[in-house]
Amino acid sequence: MDDLTGFQRDLLYVITGADHPSGQDIKEEIDQYYSKEINHGRLYPNLDTLVNKNLVEKGQLDRRTNYYAITEDGEQTLEERQEWESQYLD
């Protein structure tokens, strides 16, 4: 996880908390957290990075819409991050 940006980590959390969200679903959720609207030029390259790192799986809902799902590696990465954070927050 140390090679991920904060934005990429946030995307992992959003994907984990949803059931096969589309890119638009992820955008809507992440827009609620960030004070600026996230444009597609920022969102999709970062999602692709997570897919390329095997932290997220990308599939097709229909001809125009993809879904994203956390992989086992992605879940493990988040668990390791939470363990690391907890040593400073407890």
PDB file as gemmi writes it, atoms N, CA and C in Angstrom:
CRYST1    1.000    1.000    1.000  90.00  90.00  90.00 P 1                      
ATOM      1  N   MET A   1       0.826  -1.189   0.000  1.00  0.00           N  
ATOM      2  CA  MET A   1       0.000   0.000   0.000  1.00  0.00           C  
ATOM      3  C   MET A   1       0.866   1.246   0.000  1.00  0.00           C  
ATOM      4  N   ASP A   2       2.122   1.108   0.343  1.00  0.00           N  
ATOM      5  CA  ASP A   2       2.972   2.285   0.448  1.00  0.00           C  
ATOM      6  C   ASP A   2       3.229   2.953  -0.902  1.00  0.00           C  
ATOM      7  N   ASP A   3       2.929   2.281  -1.994  1.00  0.00           N  
ATOM      8  CA  ASP A   3       3.115   2.893  -3.308  1.00  0.00           C  
ATOM      9  C   ASP A   3       1.813   3.458  -3.882  1.00  0.00           C  
ATOM     10  N   LEU A   4       0.752   3.453  -3.094  1.00  0.00           N  
ATOM     11  CA  LEU A   4      -0.521   4.020  -3.534  1.00  0.00           C  
ATOM     12  C   LEU A   4      -0.639   5.461  -3.060  1.00  0.00           C  
ATOM     13  N   THR A   5      -1.340   6.256  -3.831  1.00  0.00           N  
ATOM     14  CA  THR A   5      -1.645   7.614  -3.385  1.00  0.00           C  
ATOM     15  C   THR A   5      -2.814   7.550  -2.402  1.00  0.00           C  
ATOM     16  N   GLY A   6      -3.017   8.622  -1.668  1.00  0.00           N  
ATOM     17  CA  GLY A   6      -4.162   8.699  -0.770  1.00  0.00           C  
ATOM     18  C   GLY A   6      -5.466   8.553  -1.538  1.00  0.00           C  
ATOM     19  N   PHE A   7      -5.531   9.148  -2.724  1.00  0.00           N  
ATOM     20  CA  PHE A   7      -6.724   9.045  -3.556  1.00  0.00           C  
ATOM     21  C   PHE A   7      -6.995   7.587  -3.937  1.00  0.00           C  
ATOM     22  N   GLN A   8      -5.962   6.862  -4.300  1.00  0.00           N  
ATOM     23  CA  GLN A   8      -6.127   5.450  -4.659  1.00  0.00           C  
ATOM     24  C   GLN A   8      -6.599   4.638  -3.452  1.00  0.00           C  
ATOM     25  N   ARG A   9      -6.065   4.938  -2.266  1.00  0.00           N  
ATOM     26  CA  ARG A   9      -6.535   4.252  -1.059  1.00  0.00           C  
ATOM     27  C   ARG A   9      -8.008   4.555  -0.825  1.00  0.00           C  
ATOM     28  N   ASP A  10      -8.397   5.797  -1.019  1.00  0.00           N  
ATOM     29  CA  ASP A  10      -9.805   6.160  -0.847  1.00  0.00           C  
ATOM     30  C   ASP A  10     -10.688   5.398  -1.827  1.00  0.00           C  
ATOM     31  N   LEU A  11     -10.221   5.232  -3.053  1.00  0.00           N  
ATOM     32  CA  LEU A  11     -10.979   4.456  -4.036  1.00  0.00           C  
ATOM     33  C   LEU A  11     -11.146   3.014  -3.573  1.00  0.00           C  
ATOM     34  N   LEU A  12     -10.092   2.435  -2.992  1.00  0.00           N  
ATOM     35  CA  LEU A  12     -10.198   1.066  -2.479  1.00  0.00           C  
ATOM     36  C   LEU A  12     -11.274   0.968  -1.407  1.00  0.00           C  
ATOM     37  N   TYR A  13     -11.309   1.927  -0.502  1.00  0.00           N  
ATOM     38  CA  TYR A  13     -12.324   1.909   0.550  1.00  0.00           C  
ATOM     39  C   TYR A  13     -13.734   2.020  -0.031  1.00  0.00           C  
ATOM     40  N   VAL A  14     -13.906   2.893  -1.009  1.00  0.00           N  
ATOM     41  CA  VAL A  14     -15.232   3.053  -1.635  1.00  0.00           C  
ATOM     42  C   VAL A  14     -15.651   1.763  -2.330  1.00  0.00           C  
ATOM     43  N   ILE A  15     -14.753   1.159  -3.064  1.00  0.00           N  
ATOM     44  CA  ILE A  15     -15.079  -0.080  -3.786  1.00  0.00           C  
ATOM     45  C   ILE A  15     -15.399  -1.195  -2.812  1.00  0.00           C  
ATOM     46  N   THR A  16     -14.655  -1.267  -1.704  1.00  0.00           N  
ATOM     47  CA  THR A  16     -14.893  -2.300  -0.707  1.00  0.00           C  
ATOM     48  C   THR A  16     -16.274  -2.159  -0.076  1.00  0.00           C  
ATOM     49  N   GLY A  17     -16.710  -0.917   0.098  1.00  0.00           N  
ATOM     50  CA  GLY A  17     -17.989  -0.671   0.759  1.00  0.00           C  
ATOM     51  C   GLY A  17     -19.200  -0.772  -0.146  1.00  0.00           C  
ATOM     52  N   ALA A  18     -19.004  -1.111  -1.393  1.00  0.00           N  
ATOM     53  CA  ALA A  18     -20.121  -1.197  -2.343  1.00  0.00           C  
ATOM     54  C   ALA A  18     -20.129  -2.575  -2.999  1.00  0.00           C  
ATOM     55  N   ASP A  19     -21.247  -2.904  -3.608  1.00  0.00           N  
ATOM     56  CA  ASP A  19     -21.394  -4.190  -4.281  1.00  0.00           C  
ATOM     57  C   ASP A  19     -21.240  -3.994  -5.786  1.00  0.00           C  
ATOM     58  N   HIS A  20     -20.034  -4.252  -6.284  1.00  0.00           N  
ATOM     59  CA  HIS A  20     -19.730  -4.131  -7.713  1.00  0.00           C  
ATOM     60  C   HIS A  20     -20.164  -2.765  -8.280  1.00  0.00           C  
ATOM     61  N   PRO A  21     -19.609  -1.687  -7.713  1.00  0.00           N  
ATOM     62  CA  PRO A  21     -20.007  -0.365  -8.200  1.00  0.00           C  
ATOM     63  C   PRO A  21     -19.464  -0.081  -9.597  1.00  0.00           C  
ATOM     64  N   SER A  22     -20.203   0.707 -10.340  1.00  0.00           N  
ATOM     65  CA  SER A  22     -19.716   1.181 -11.638  1.00  0.00           C  
ATOM     66  C   SER A  22     -18.774   2.353 -11.379  1.00  0.00           C  
ATOM     67  N   GLY A  23     -18.079   2.782 -12.405  1.00  0.00           N  
ATOM     68  CA  GLY A  23     -17.222   3.949 -12.271  1.00  0.00           C  
ATOM     69  C   GLY A  23     -18.016   5.166 -11.840  1.00  0.00           C  
ATOM     70  N   GLN A  24     -19.213   5.317 -12.381  1.00  0.00           N  
ATOM     71  CA  GLN A  24     -20.065   6.453 -12.015  1.00  0.00           C  
ATOM     72  C   GLN A  24     -20.491   6.367 -10.550  1.00  0.00           C  
ATOM     73  N   ASP A  25     -20.798   5.167 -10.073  1.00  0.00           N  
ATOM     74  CA  ASP A  25     -21.146   4.988  -8.656  1.00  0.00           C  
ATOM     75  C   ASP A  25     -19.977   5.404  -7.762  1.00  0.00           C  
ATOM     76  N   ILE A  26     -18.785   5.001  -8.154  1.00  0.00           N  
ATOM     77  CA  ILE A  26     -17.584   5.342  -7.384  1.00  0.00           C  
ATOM     78  C   ILE A  26     -17.380   6.857  -7.398  1.00  0.00           C  
ATOM     79  N   LYS A  27     -17.535   7.450  -8.567  1.00  0.00           N  
ATOM     80  CA  LYS A  27     -17.378   8.900  -8.695  1.00  0.00           C  
ATOM     81  C   LYS A  27     -18.355   9.638  -7.793  1.00  0.00           C  
ATOM     82  N   GLU A  28     -19.598   9.239  -7.797  1.00  0.00           N  
ATOM     83  CA  GLU A  28     -20.609   9.900  -6.966  1.00  0.00           C  
ATOM     84  C   GLU A  28     -20.245   9.806  -5.482  1.00  0.00           C  
ATOM     85  N   GLU A  29     -19.775   8.647  -5.067  1.00  0.00           N  
ATOM     86  CA  GLU A  29     -19.420   8.453  -3.663  1.00  0.00           C  
ATOM     87  C   GLU A  29     -18.180   9.267  -3.289  1.00  0.00           C  
ATOM     88  N   ILE A  30     -17.164   9.238  -4.133  1.00  0.00           N  
ATOM     89  CA  ILE A  30     -15.922   9.941  -3.824  1.00  0.00           C  
ATOM     90  C   ILE A  30     -16.117  11.450  -3.897  1.00  0.00           C  
ATOM     91  N   ASP A  31     -17.008  11.909  -4.772  1.00  0.00           N  
ATOM     92  CA  ASP A  31     -17.326  13.343  -4.857  1.00  0.00           C  
ATOM     93  C   ASP A  31     -17.903  13.865  -3.538  1.00  0.00           C  
ATOM     94  N   GLN A  32     -18.607  13.013  -2.806  1.00  0.00           N  
ATOM     95  CA  GLN A  32     -19.185  13.431  -1.528  1.00  0.00           C  
ATOM     96  C   GLN A  32     -18.109  13.691  -0.480  1.00  0.00           C  
ATOM     97  N   TYR A  33     -16.972  13.012  -0.608  1.00  0.00           N  
ATOM     98  CA  TYR A  33     -15.893  13.158   0.362  1.00  0.00           C  
ATOM     99  C   TYR A  33     -14.965  14.327   0.027  1.00  0.00           C  
ATOM    100  N   TYR A  34     -14.606  14.446  -1.244  1.00  0.00           N  
ATOM    101  CA  TYR A  34     -13.677  15.492  -1.665  1.00  0.00           C  
ATOM    102  C   TYR A  34     -14.421  16.797  -1.895  1.00  0.00           C  
ATOM    103  N   SER A  35     -13.776  17.900  -1.588  1.00  0.00           N  
ATOM    104  CA  SER A  35     -14.420  19.203  -1.728  1.00  0.00           C  
ATOM    105  C   SER A  35     -14.550  19.632  -3.189  1.00  0.00           C  
ATOM    106  N   LYS A  36     -13.727  19.079  -4.054  1.00  0.00           N  
ATOM    107  CA  LYS A  36     -13.810  19.362  -5.491  1.00  0.00           C  
ATOM    108  C   LYS A  36     -14.385  18.152  -6.207  1.00  0.00           C  
ATOM    109  N   GLU A  37     -15.109  18.429  -7.288  1.00  0.00           N  
ATOM    110  CA  GLU A  37     -15.607  17.315  -8.098  1.00  0.00           C  
ATOM    111  C   GLU A  37     -14.420  16.608  -8.752  1.00  0.00           C  
ATOM    112  N   ILE A  38     -14.463  15.298  -8.732  1.00  0.00           N  
ATOM    113  CA  ILE A  38     -13.414  14.487  -9.344  1.00  0.00           C  
ATOM    114  C   ILE A  38     -13.786  14.259 -10.806  1.00  0.00           C  
ATOM    115  N   ASN A  39     -12.896  14.644 -11.705  1.00  0.00           N  
ATOM    116  CA  ASN A  39     -13.210  14.461 -13.124  1.00  0.00           C  
ATOM    117  C   ASN A  39     -12.796  13.075 -13.594  1.00  0.00           C  
ATOM    118  N   HIS A  40     -13.325  12.693 -14.730  1.00  0.00           N  
ATOM    119  CA  HIS A  40     -13.058  11.361 -15.275  1.00  0.00           C  
ATOM    120  C   HIS A  40     -11.582  11.157 -15.574  1.00  0.00           C  
ATOM    121  N   GLY A  41     -10.888  12.235 -15.952  1.00  0.00           N  
ATOM    122  CA  GLY A  41      -9.470  12.147 -16.253  1.00  0.00           C  
ATOM    123  C   GLY A  41      -8.610  11.820 -15.036  1.00  0.00           C  
ATOM    124  N   ARG A  42      -9.137  12.028 -13.859  1.00  0.00           N  
ATOM    125  CA  ARG A  42      -8.436  11.633 -12.635  1.00  0.00           C  
ATOM    126  C   ARG A  42      -8.912  10.269 -12.152  1.00  0.00           C  
ATOM    127  N   LEU A  43     -10.206  10.039 -12.232  1.00  0.00           N  
ATOM    128  CA  LEU A  43     -10.799   8.818 -11.680  1.00  0.00           C  
ATOM    129  C   LEU A  43     -10.338   7.561 -12.417  1.00  0.00           C  
ATOM    130  N   TYR A  44     -10.555   7.520 -13.705  1.00  0.00           N  
ATOM    131  CA  TYR A  44     -10.354   6.263 -14.432  1.00  0.00           C  
ATOM    132  C   TYR A  44      -8.886   5.822 -14.537  1.00  0.00           C  
ATOM    133  N   PRO A  45      -7.935   6.735 -14.720  1.00  0.00           N  
ATOM    134  CA  PRO A  45      -6.538   6.274 -14.681  1.00  0.00           C  
ATOM    135  C   PRO A  45      -6.155   5.687 -13.315  1.00  0.00           C  
ATOM    136  N   ASN A  46      -6.696   6.245 -12.245  1.00  0.00           N  
ATOM    137  CA  ASN A  46      -6.405   5.704 -10.920  1.00  0.00           C  
ATOM    138  C   ASN A  46      -7.078   4.356 -10.710  1.00  0.00           C  
ATOM    139  N   LEU A  47      -8.292   4.181 -11.221  1.00  0.00           N  
ATOM    140  CA  LEU A  47      -8.929   2.864 -11.165  1.00  0.00           C  
ATOM    141  C   LEU A  47      -8.116   1.853 -11.965  1.00  0.00           C  
ATOM    142  N   ASP A  48      -7.636   2.261 -13.127  1.00  0.00           N  
ATOM    143  CA  ASP A  48      -6.815   1.362 -13.951  1.00  0.00           C  
ATOM    144  C   ASP A  48      -5.531   0.963 -13.221  1.00  0.00           C  
ATOM    145  N   THR A  49      -4.946   1.891 -12.487  1.00  0.00           N  
ATOM    146  CA  THR A  49      -3.744   1.575 -11.706  1.00  0.00           C  
ATOM    147  C   THR A  49      -4.058   0.495 -10.672  1.00  0.00           C  
ATOM    148  N   LEU A  50      -5.191   0.623  -9.995  1.00  0.00           N  
ATOM    149  CA  LEU A  50      -5.586  -0.380  -8.997  1.00  0.00           C  
ATOM    150  C   LEU A  50      -5.835  -1.732  -9.650  1.00  0.00           C  
ATOM    151  N   VAL A  51      -6.407  -1.726 -10.839  1.00  0.00           N  
ATOM    152  CA  VAL A  51      -6.623  -2.978 -11.586  1.00  0.00           C  
ATOM    153  C   VAL A  51      -5.272  -3.585 -11.958  1.00  0.00           C  
ATOM    154  N   ASN A  52      -4.362  -2.754 -12.470  1.00  0.00           N  
ATOM    155  CA  ASN A  52      -3.044  -3.241 -12.884  1.00  0.00           C  
ATOM    156  C   ASN A  52      -2.232  -3.783 -11.715  1.00  0.00           C  
ATOM    157  N   LYS A  53      -2.476  -3.288 -10.517  1.00  0.00           N  
ATOM    158  CA  LYS A  53      -1.785  -3.778  -9.322  1.00  0.00           C  
ATOM    159  C   LYS A  53      -2.501  -4.982  -8.706  1.00  0.00           C  
ATOM    160  N   ASN A  54      -3.569  -5.439  -9.357  1.00  0.00           N  
ATOM    161  CA  ASN A  54      -4.362  -6.587  -8.905  1.00  0.00           C  
ATOM    162  C   ASN A  54      -5.016  -6.356  -7.535  1.00  0.00           C  
ATOM    163  N   LEU A  55      -5.330  -5.106  -7.249  1.00  0.00           N  
ATOM    164  CA  LEU A  55      -6.041  -4.777  -6.014  1.00  0.00           C  
ATOM    165  C   LEU A  55      -7.540  -4.686  -6.260  1.00  0.00           C  
ATOM    166  N   VAL A  56      -7.893  -4.464  -7.519  1.00  0.00           N  
ATOM    167  CA  VAL A  56      -9.288  -4.317  -7.941  1.00  0.00           C  
ATOM    168  C   VAL A  56      -9.481  -5.109  -9.227  1.00  0.00           C  
ATOM    169  N   GLU A  57     -10.651  -5.722  -9.321  1.00  0.00           N  
ATOM    170  CA  GLU A  57     -11.042  -6.440 -10.539  1.00  0.00           C  
ATOM    171  C   GLU A  57     -12.018  -5.557 -11.307  1.00  0.00           C  
ATOM    172  N   LYS A  58     -11.873  -5.549 -12.613  1.00  0.00           N  
ATOM    173  CA  LYS A  58     -12.755  -4.777 -13.489  1.00  0.00           C  
ATOM    174  C   LYS A  58     -13.509  -5.745 -14.375  1.00  0.00           C  
ATOM    175  N   GLY A  59     -14.817  -5.587 -14.433  1.00  0.00           N  
ATOM    176  CA  GLY A  59     -15.649  -6.440 -15.276  1.00  0.00           C  
ATOM    177  C   GLY A  59     -16.687  -5.606 -15.990  1.00  0.00           C  
ATOM    178  N   GLN A  60     -17.484  -6.257 -16.811  1.00  0.00           N  
ATOM    179  CA  GLN A  60     -18.487  -5.561 -17.597  1.00  0.00           C  
ATOM    180  C   GLN A  60     -19.887  -5.819 -17.072  1.00  0.00           C  
ATOM    181  N   LEU A  61     -20.621  -4.728 -16.808  1.00  0.00           N  
ATOM    182  CA  LEU A  61     -22.043  -4.846 -16.463  1.00  0.00           C  
ATOM    183  C   LEU A  61     -22.883  -4.917 -17.729  1.00  0.00           C  
ATOM    184  N   ASP A  62     -22.553  -4.073 -18.681  1.00  0.00           N  
ATOM    185  CA  ASP A  62     -23.182  -4.093 -20.003  1.00  0.00           C  
ATOM    186  C   ASP A  62     -22.163  -3.534 -20.993  1.00  0.00           C  
ATOM    187  N   ARG A  63     -22.576  -3.283 -22.202  1.00  0.00           N  
ATOM    188  CA  ARG A  63     -21.623  -2.878 -23.241  1.00  0.00           C  
ATOM    189  C   ARG A  63     -20.933  -1.555 -22.935  1.00  0.00           C  
ATOM    190  N   ARG A  64     -21.561  -0.726 -22.126  1.00  0.00           N  
ATOM    191  CA  ARG A  64     -21.000   0.600 -21.857  1.00  0.00           C  
ATOM    192  C   ARG A  64     -20.543   0.805 -20.421  1.00  0.00           C  
ATOM    193  N   THR A  65     -20.862  -0.115 -19.548  1.00  0.00           N  
ATOM    194  CA  THR A  65     -20.624   0.111 -18.123  1.00  0.00           C  
ATOM    195  C   THR A  65     -19.776  -0.999 -17.524  1.00  0.00           C  
ATOM    196  N   ASN A  66     -18.710  -0.602 -16.847  1.00  0.00           N  
ATOM    197  CA  ASN A  66     -17.855  -1.543 -16.128  1.00  0.00           C  
ATOM    198  C   ASN A  66     -18.188  -1.522 -14.647  1.00  0.00           C  
ATOM    199  N   TYR A  67     -17.887  -2.623 -13.984  1.00  0.00           N  
ATOM    200  CA  TYR A  67     -17.985  -2.657 -12.522  1.00  0.00           C  
ATOM    201  C   TYR A  67     -16.587  -2.886 -11.971  1.00  0.00           C  
ATOM    202  N   TYR A  68     -16.448  -2.579 -10.696  1.00  0.00           N  
ATOM    203  CA  TYR A  68     -15.177  -2.770 -10.005  1.00  0.00           C  
ATOM    204  C   TYR A  68     -15.449  -3.540  -8.719  1.00  0.00           C  
ATOM    205  N   ALA A  69     -14.531  -4.431  -8.377  1.00  0.00           N  
ATOM    206  CA  ALA A  69     -14.662  -5.234  -7.159  1.00  0.00           C  
ATOM    207  C   ALA A  69     -13.284  -5.400  -6.541  1.00  0.00           C  
ATOM    208  N   ILE A  70     -13.245  -5.403  -5.239  1.00  0.00           N  
ATOM    209  CA  ILE A  70     -11.990  -5.583  -4.516  1.00  0.00           C  
ATOM    210  C   ILE A  70     -11.513  -7.024  -4.683  1.00  0.00           C  
ATOM    211  N   THR A  71     -10.226  -7.223  -4.839  1.00  0.00           N  
ATOM    212  CA  THR A  71      -9.663  -8.573  -4.924  1.00  0.00           C  
ATOM    213  C   THR A  71      -9.166  -8.984  -3.533  1.00  0.00           C  
ATOM    214  N   GLU A  72      -8.725 -10.227  -3.425  1.00  0.00           N  
ATOM    215  CA  GLU A  72      -8.148 -10.683  -2.160  1.00  0.00           C  
ATOM    216  C   GLU A  72      -6.908  -9.856  -1.814  1.00  0.00           C  
ATOM    217  N   ASP A  73      -6.088  -9.553  -2.821  1.00  0.00           N  
ATOM    218  CA  ASP A  73      -4.910  -8.716  -2.580  1.00  0.00           C  
ATOM    219  C   ASP A  73      -5.325  -7.331  -2.095  1.00  0.00           C  
ATOM    220  N   GLY A  74      -6.399  -6.808  -2.665  1.00  0.00           N  
ATOM    221  CA  GLY A  74      -6.903  -5.505  -2.237  1.00  0.00           C  
ATOM    222  C   GLY A  74      -7.389  -5.532  -0.806  1.00  0.00           C  
ATOM    223  N   GLU A  75      -8.118  -6.583  -0.441  1.00  0.00           N  
ATOM    224  CA  GLU A  75      -8.587  -6.724   0.937  1.00  0.00           C  
ATOM    225  C   GLU A  75      -7.420  -6.825   1.904  1.00  0.00           C  
ATOM    226  N   GLN A  76      -6.410  -7.613   1.539  1.00  0.00           N  
ATOM    227  CA  GLN A  76      -5.241  -7.771   2.394  1.00  0.00           C  
ATOM    228  C   GLN A  76      -4.507  -6.438   2.541  1.00  0.00           C  
ATOM    229  N   THR A  77      -4.413  -5.698   1.471  1.00  0.00           N  
ATOM    230  CA  THR A  77      -3.755  -4.396   1.507  1.00  0.00           C  
ATOM    231  C   THR A  77      -4.465  -3.456   2.464  1.00  0.00           C  
ATOM    232  N   LEU A  78      -5.794  -3.440   2.422  1.00  0.00           N  
ATOM    233  CA  LEU A  78      -6.554  -2.585   3.335  1.00  0.00           C  
ATOM    234  C   LEU A  78      -6.407  -3.046   4.781  1.00  0.00           C  
ATOM    235  N   GLU A  79      -6.408  -4.351   5.002  1.00  0.00           N  
ATOM    236  CA  GLU A  79      -6.224  -4.874   6.358  1.00  0.00           C  
ATOM    237  C   GLU A  79      -4.869  -4.469   6.914  1.00  0.00           C  
ATOM    238  N   GLU A  80      -3.830  -4.578   6.098  1.00  0.00           N  
ATOM    239  CA  GLU A  80      -2.490  -4.184   6.534  1.00  0.00           C  
ATOM    240  C   GLU A  80      -2.442  -2.695   6.845  1.00  0.00           C  
ATOM    241  N   ARG A  81      -3.120  -1.897   6.049  1.00  0.00           N  
ATOM    242  CA  ARG A  81      -3.163  -0.450   6.288  1.00  0.00           C  
ATOM    243  C   ARG A  81      -3.866  -0.151   7.611  1.00  0.00           C  
ATOM    244  N   GLN A  82      -4.988  -0.833   7.855  1.00  0.00           N  
ATOM    245  CA  GLN A  82      -5.719  -0.613   9.096  1.00  0.00           C  
ATOM    246  C   GLN A  82      -4.887  -1.014  10.310  1.00  0.00           C  
ATOM    247  N   GLU A  83      -4.149  -2.101  10.208  1.00  0.00           N  
ATOM    248  CA  GLU A  83      -3.268  -2.518  11.297  1.00  0.00           C  
ATOM    249  C   GLU A  83      -2.197  -1.476  11.554  1.00  0.00           C  
ATOM    250  N   TRP A  84      -1.613  -0.953  10.498  1.00  0.00           N  
ATOM    251  CA  TRP A  84      -0.582   0.063  10.618  1.00  0.00           C  
ATOM    252  C   TRP A  84      -1.154   1.334  11.254  1.00  0.00           C  
ATOM    253  N   GLU A  85      -2.337   1.770  10.792  1.00  0.00           N  
ATOM    254  CA  GLU A  85      -2.971   2.958  11.357  1.00  0.00           C  
ATOM    255  C   GLU A  85      -3.324   2.780  12.817  1.00  0.00           C  
ATOM    256  N   SER A  86      -3.792   1.582  13.177  1.00  0.00           N  
ATOM    257  CA  SER A  86      -4.274   1.353  14.542  1.00  0.00           C  
ATOM    258  C   SER A  86      -3.168   1.497  15.581  1.00  0.00           C  
ATOM    259  N   GLN A  87      -1.924   1.247  15.203  1.00  0.00           N  
ATOM    260  CA  GLN A  87      -0.844   1.408  16.165  1.00  0.00           C  
ATOM    261  C   GLN A  87      -0.610   2.865  16.528  1.00  0.00           C  
ATOM    262  N   TYR A  88      -1.100   3.784  15.700  1.00  0.00           N  
ATOM    263  CA  TYR A  88      -0.957   5.213  15.964  1.00  0.00           C  
ATOM    264  C   TYR A  88      -2.236   5.826  16.526  1.00  0.00           C  
ATOM    265  N   LEU A  89      -3.353   5.157  16.316  1.00  0.00           N  
ATOM    266  CA  LEU A  89      -4.633   5.723  16.739  1.00  0.00           C  
ATOM    267  C   LEU A  89      -5.106   5.199  18.090  1.00  0.00           C  
ATOM    268  N   ASP A  90      -4.570   4.084  18.532  1.00  0.00           N  
ATOM    269  CA  ASP A  90      -5.006   3.515  19.809  1.00  0.00           C  
ATOM    270  C   ASP A  90      -4.374   4.207  20.982  1.00  0.00           C  
TER     271      ASP A  90                                                      
END                                                                             
